Amino acid sequence: MSQAAAASLPERTDVAVVGAGIAGLTAAALLARAGLQVELLEAHQQSGGCAGTFRRREWIFDVGATQVAGLEEGGIHRRLFAHLGVAPPPAEPLDPGCVVDLADGHPPVRLHRDRRAWRDERARQFPGSERFWRLCETIHTASWRFAARQPVLPPRSLWDLGQLLGALDPAVLASGLLTTASIADLLRLSGCSGDRRLRRFLDLQLRLYSQEPADRTAALYGATVLQTVQEPLGLWHLQGSMQSLCERLEQALAQERGQLRLQQRVTALRVENGGWRLTIESGDQRERILQAREVVLTLPPQTLPALLGEELPEGYRRRLDTLPEPSGAVVFYGAVERADLPPECPGHLQLDWDAPGPLFVSVSREGDGRAPQGQATVIASVFSPARPWLEGDASGYRQRKAEARRGIEAGLERLLGLGPERWLHGELATPRGWARWTGRPWGYVGGLGQHPLRFGPFGLASRTPLRGLWLCGDSIHPGEGTAGVSLSALIAVRQLLQGRGLPLPLDPEDDN
């Protein structure tokens, strides 16, 4: 074959992973560790996606995610890093994990890491609610034991079903009776449904993790995330920035000779010769073709119709058409003198706020690499319907953006005492900016939401109807957050490797 003919042939790889957020980085590193040739394709100029960072002068801002779960002993990130042979990034547990101001004249609720301190706090804040919390703890214990056995949900093959059945025990089966229940149902079962202050607190907290309030959050999911802050689990603050998590995963991928290719946007997926043909637009606007035996897609499932075209089975297309729209986010990124913050300001806060909505606020720590000595970054985010921000004319968009910023700054003045004159830097991102940054449709920042009818056995599976096409990320079980998307990546990788007869990473029976 001539050199010219060889140069015209498509590039080939065993597995193409599309999207270099935490899910894509995890999947690619695990596959490379298993000995497969892997190409990780990312449209942006850096990895991270919603867990990435950006710089403004001397300040570093976490784009979206600002805290990590799963770095404790036995946690998913800790186990993954051990398997991949890289050290986890430096991090400190958050205590309190969050301080929630319900703006009702009562002292804010402090989510202590110490279990006894949290029990005392909730008794003061929500008298008579202990039956609810005990019920959540019981469900959490069963669910955690179930998850540790690495079930595959929802099952789509006999092997998947075997993994699921092998993870069951009597306690799990008993909690399974609540599969279609919500957290609001648990409140009713425990006699706490009349506690309106508790309900407001739960709505705020659950919105962060499940994209849904208490009456629309699956009980089995919500009962677990409500225990995440407390030992032996915990939420963690990364030294440097959230990008440090991505850097360790990039390191793991590189040491196994996997390839991370930035500014590579996949525009089409087609079945070809028993595998997949990927059409890729490079940063220089050139088009190239990559052939892969299998594809792991971390993009939102709403992108599948455009990517697959007529390759998408009609029944699966109808399923995707019925998916609800995920949320967007409006995010304020600011910097202040640390002396202008309240004394002993916690790292994460929530405020029940009307306009533009409840705020989730993250404040950098002294010496954590995000701001110069004596200064701090402040990030305040609000969930918002995404689509309206990309519709309408430019003047209407500017007006709406200005109104949202005024509302967020007013909330930050109420929460932290920061008046307009205190800001050293301030800027606002909307779903329009998120759409450019992440490439997600309409700038979606979350998954599908952990509604009882979309969680666990009722959710989208990582195993698609198309042979050799796998899904993972925040729309696939077990949901969003760095720990959740890492688990979804692990499930997809285990399924893929099992189909090739290769050893499974982090197998419950052999975790070496």
Residue, then its C-alpha position, 0 to 999 in steps of 0.5 A: m500500500s502506498q503512503a498516500a493510500a495509508a494516510s487516507l485510511p480512517e484512524r482506528t481505536d478500540v474504544a472512543v470515549v466522547g466527553a472529558g468530564i469526570a465520567g469520561l475521564t474515569a471511563a477512559a482511564l479504566l479502559a486504558r488500565a484494562g489494556l484497551q486502546v482508548e481515545l478520549l474526545e473533548a470539544h473544549q480546550q480543557s477537560g472537566g466540563c461542569a467540573g472544570t475551572f476558569r481564570r480571571r486575573e489572579w482568581i480561579f473559579d470552579v465552573g460548576a461543581t464546587q465540592v466532591a463526595g467519595l474521597e473517604e476511605g472506601g469511597i468511589h474516588r478513593r477506590l478508583f484512584a487506588h485501582l488506577g495507581v495515582a494519588p488522590p488530590p489533596a482535600e479537606p472534609l467540609d465541616p459543616g458541609c453546608v449552612v442553610d439559611l431559611a430566611d425565617g428569622h431562625p438560626p441557620v441549619r448547620l450540617h455537621r460532619d459529626r453524627r452526634a452534633w448533627r443529631d443535636e442540631r436537627a433536634r433543635q431545628f426540627p423538633g419531633s423529626e427524629r423518626f424521619w431521620r431514623l427512617c432515612e438512616t435505615i434506608h441509607t444503610a441498606s442502599w449503601r450496602f447494596a451499592a457496594r456490591q456494584p449492581v447494574l441498574p437498570p438491567r438490560s441483559l442476563w449478565d446485568l440481571g445477575q449483577l443486580l440479583g447478586a447485590l440483593d439481601p433481605a434489607v435491600l428487598a425490604s427497602g425496595l418496597l419504597t422504590t416508587a416512593s418520594i421523600a415527601d412520602l417518607l415524611r408522611l410515613s414518619g408523621c412529619s409531613g406537617d413540619r413546613r420548615l423541615r419541608r423547606f429545608l429538604d426542598l433546598q437540599l434535595r434540589l442540589y443533588s436530585q434536581e427535584p424537591a422532596d415530593r419529586t425525589a426518589a426516597l431511595y436516592g434522597a435518603t442516601v444523599l441526605q446522609t452524605v455530609q456525615e461521617p464516615l462519608g463526607l463532602w470534600h473541598l479540593q486544594g487548588s480547584m476542582q480541576s485537580l480531580c481532572e488532572r489526576l484522572e488525566q495522569a492515570l489515562a496518560q500513564e496507561r497510554g490512553q489519548l486525550r484529544l482536546q478541541q475534537r467535537v463529535t458531530a456524527l456516529r454511524v454503525e460501520n463494519g461491526g463497529w462505529r464511525l465517528t465524524i469529528e470536527s477539529g479545532d482548526q475546522r478540519e474534519r476527520i474520521l475515527q473508527a472504533r469498535e465501541v463508543v462510550l458517550t458521556l454527553p446528555p442523552q438529548t444529543l443522541p438523535a442529532l448524533l445518530g440520525e436514522e441509526l437511532p431505533e424508533g422506540y428508543r427515540r420515542r423514549l428520549d423524546t419523553l425525557p424531561e428537560p434538565s435544569g440550567a443554572v445562573v451563576f455569579y462569580g465574584a471576588v472579595e477581600r476576606a476581611d469583608l466576609p463574616p467571621e468564620c464564614p463557612g465554605h458552603l451556604q444556602l439561602d432560601w431566596d425569591a428572586p431569582g431563586p434559592l442560592f447555593v454559595s461556595v466561598s474559597r478557603e484561605g490558601d486553597g489556591r483560588a485567590p491571593q492571600g487575604q482574598a476569597t472567591v464567592i460563587a453563587s448559583v441558582f437553578s433556572p429553566a435553561r431554554p428561555w435564556l437562549e430564546g428572544d432578542a439580545s436586549g431582552y437577554r441583557q435585561r434579564k441577565a442584569e435583573a438576575r445579577r441584581g437579585i443574586e447580589a441582593g441575596l449575597e448582601r443578605l447572606l454575607g453582608l457584601g454590598p455592591e462596593r465590596w466586589l473586586h470582581g463580578e460576572l454572571a454566567t447563564p445557560r447561554g454561556w454554559a451551552r458554549w462552555t460545555g456544548r450541552p443542549w440549551g446549556y443544561v447543567g444537571g441530569l434528568g432529576q431523581h424522580p421515583l419514575r426515573f431512578g434506579p430500575f426506571g432510569l436510562a440504562s448504560r447499555t443502549p439498544l445499539r451494540g457497542l454504544w454505552l452511556c454514562g454521566d449525570s443522566i445515567h444511574p446513579g445520577e449527578g455529582t462527581a461520585g455519581v458520574s464516576l459510578s455510572a462510568l464504572i458500570a458502563v466499563r464493567q459491562l463493556l469489559q465483560g463483553r470482551g471477556l476481560p477482568l472487571p475493575l473494582d470487582p466486588e470479589d477482586d478489588n486489586 
